Amino acid sequence: MIYKRLIKSILFKTNPEKIHNLALIMGTILSKSKVIRYFLKKSFLYKNKTLEQEILKIRFRNPVGLAAGFDKDAKLIELLPSLGFGFTEVGSITNKPCQGNPKPRLFRLPKEKSIIINYGLCNQGAEILHTKLKNKDLEIPLGINIARTNSQMSKEQAIDDFVSGFQKLKDLGDYLVINASCPNTFDDIDFCEINTLKTLLKEINKENISKPVFLKIKPDLTLDHVDKILEISNEYHFIKGFIISNLTKDRTNLKTPKKEIDAISLKGGLSGPPVKEKSNKLIKYVYKKTKGKYTIVGCGGIFNAEDAYQKIKAGASLVQLITGMIYEGPSLIKKINKDLTKLLEKDNYTNIKQAIGVDIKWIDQLNIIYILSFTIY
């Protein structure tokens, strides 16, 4: 409450990237003290066996994770367990160090509870981050989000660059993410484009991969396009799931006037609520289409337990957020987990796994009943 009433109003008067950088600096300092981490854990960590899951041989104490994009250079990985997260994802990490897009590249849209993000994959690069993360033993699972370096290159060079980054990072963390969905690169090379994705996965398949791999896709794809991605993914056994989804380029139906948005930025993807329904729709579609074969991580527009629960009942085993924490404060993670247990109890579930995809299963059951009734009639 203090964050929303006082702290946020102060922070939101300052350039968002400066605040982000300040948060990283403060978080890095706090993470060095075991005493501070202990007291943060006492304040922010909520545990309940109802929320525990083992997925792809990885143990998660709760389903709420920090999405890639906030802790790009893995500065907060020792602090985040104390804030109550069940897992975290660093990056996107690219093959070579990258400065990202020109500033300013973050813009708040308070009326939408959203942020326009045009970072452009700025990070220290695969070699530096490999050294930093090698042999790290963390309290919670760590995902390594990998993308191509954001510099001007041909499609063939971009694929080679992506694969080189993957080679350097493939032995890190608990799971890997192929980020095929970044909307903010210098050129128009799109790794969700079918032929490009097909070539990339073919090259990555040549690697000795020991970790589960997730494919992160865009929220703005047509269902026909998603079908083709699923068809390609089915050819490669190293792909164990999907992160659904990334930022949206769609700026229709916003409360903020178009002139106001165009005045601050013509580029960048939107986070938060503008992504929510797109994400939920894709989660439901992929879960139903693949009959639950893949593990789905739901991302986009999570501001409370109900938002998270919608994604879980649509087919997501895990969820991720960033924007919700920025608007609601760091206590949000504890509140979501605590309220999730109440929602599960209300629905008579003893473990969160029982709720995964129930909305889809319920619809299928109704269809079966309808068909049987029609047949009997």
C-alpha positions, -999 to +999 in steps of 0.1 A: +000+000+000+029+024+008+044+017-026+012+025-045+002+055-025+036+072-021+067+055-036+052+049-070+040+085-074+076+097-068+092+071-090+068+077-119+079+114-121+113+102-131+126+088-164+116+050-164+150+038-175+167+057-148+144+042-122+150+007-137+188+012-135+184+025-099+164-006-090+192-028-104+219-009-085+199-011-052+190-047-058+227-056-064+237-039-031+209-056-011+216-090-026+252-089-011+238-090+025+226-123+038+209-104+067+189-082+044+179-112+022+167-130+053+145-101+064+132-096+029+123-132+028+104-129+061+084-100+045+078-112+010+081-150+008+049-170+009+051-208+009+024-233+005+026-269-007-005-264-029+017-242-052+046-266-055+052-285-088+078-306-105+080-297-142+105-312-166+124-325-136+127-290-122+112-282-088+092-250-085+081-237-051+054-215-067+043-208-102+052-170-103+084-160-121+101-128-132+100-126-170+131-119-191+137-082-198+140-069-163+172-086-151+190-086-184+225-091-170+217-113-141+223-087-114+194-097-091+194-135-092+205-138-056+179-113-044+148-125-063+142-156-042+138-133-012+111-114-030+090-145-032+095-155-069+093-192-077+117-189-106+135-162-126+146-157-162+176-136-173+183-119-206+176-118-233+213-126-237+229-122-271+260-137-287+279-103-286+275-074-262+248-050-273+240-014-264+205-017-276+184+009-293+189+047-289+174+064-258+148+071-247+134+036-250+110+032-221+077+050-219+049+046-193+012+045-203-005+048-169-040+048-183-032+013-197-010+002-168+014-005-196+050+003-207+062+009-243+095-010-244+121-004-271+153-016-253+166-035-283+183-064-264+209-044-245+231-068-225+267-077-217+268-106-241+271-143-239+308-146-229+306-122-199+273-137-187+285-172-190+314-164-167+291-147-143+265-175-142+288-206-145+284-229-115+258-206-099+237-225-073+204-207-067+174-212-044+150-211-074+151-223-110+169-201-135+160-196-171+184-184-197+167-163-224+187-163-257+183-140-287+203-128-317+226-097-313+208-065-323+230-052-351+226-049-388+233-082-405+219-106-431+194-133-423+222-160-426+245-140-403+216-135-378+210-172-376+247-179-372+249-153-345+219-168-327+234-203-328+268-190-315+251-174-285+231-206-279+264-226-280+280-204-253+250-205-230+235-240-234+250-254-203+237-227-179+206-225-157+177-249-154+161-242-187+168-223-220+146-200-240+148-193-277+135-158-280+120-158-314+098-128-306+117-097-298+099-068-316+126-042-312+156-050-335+173-027-360+163-048-390+132-067-399+145-102-395+117-121-378+125-154-361+088-163-359+088-162-397+084-199-406+114-205-429+137-185-406+125-204-376+129-237-394+165-229-403+173-218-368+159-248-351+176-271-376+210-256-367+203-256-329+193-293-332+229-300-341+240-290-306+242-314-276+213-300-255+209-312-220+184-286-207+147-282-215+142-256-242+112-232-245+103-212-276+090-176-268+065-164-294+047-132-303+012-124-291+002-109-325+005-141-346-025-155-365-037-190-355-026-203-389+009-190-382+008-206-347-002-239-363+029-238-385+051-230-355+037-260-337+042-282-367+079-272-369+084-275-331+069-310-331+099-321-353+124-312-326+123-331-293+145-306-275+115-281-275+096-289-243+073-258-241+064-223-251+065-189-234+033-171-244+039-143-250+061-113-256+052-076-262+024-066-286+027-041-314-010-037-315-020-002-303-057-003-310-084+001-284-061+020-260-074+045-235-044+068-241-050+091-271-031+081-303-016+116-306-002+112-271+014+078-278+028+089-312+043+120-295+064+099-271+073+069-293+067+055-328+085+023-319+084-004-293+061-031-280+034-027-253+035-047-220+009-054-194-029-054-199-028-047-237-012-082-240-034-100-216-062-113-238-039-120-267-017-141-244-047-159-229-062-167-263-029-182-275-024-202-243-058-218-247-052-224-284-018-240-280-028-261-250-059-274-268-042-279-301-013-299-285-035-317-259-012-305-231+019-321-247+040-289-240+047-270-209+033-235-213+046-204-194+019-176-195+032-141-197+014-108-202-010-086-181-007-103-147-016-079-119-033-101-094-040-138-086-071-138-108-050-128-138-025-156-131-053-181-124-069-173-158-037-183-176-033-214-155-068-226-162-062-218-199-033-242-199-002-225-184+018-245-158+038-214-148+034-176-152+057-146-155+054-109-149+073-076-149+049-048-155+025-058-127+054-055-102+063-021-115+028-008-111+018-027-079+051-030-061+073-060-050+047-073-025+026-083-055+043-117-058+034-127-023-001-115-027-006-135-060+007-167-044-013-162-013-045-155-032-038-183-056-040-208-027-074-194-018-087-197-054-074-233-056-091-241-022-123-226-034-123-249-065-114-279-043-079-284-057-052-297-035-024-288-059-021-262-086-014-289-112-050-299-110-061-265-123-039-265-154-061-263-185-094-270-167-112-243-188-102-262-220-111-296-205-145-283-193-153-270-228-143-304-243-165-322-218-195-300-228-188-307-265-188-344-258-221-342-239-236-321-267-225-347-293-238-376-273-271-359-266-275-350-303-266-386-313-291-401-288-318-377-300 
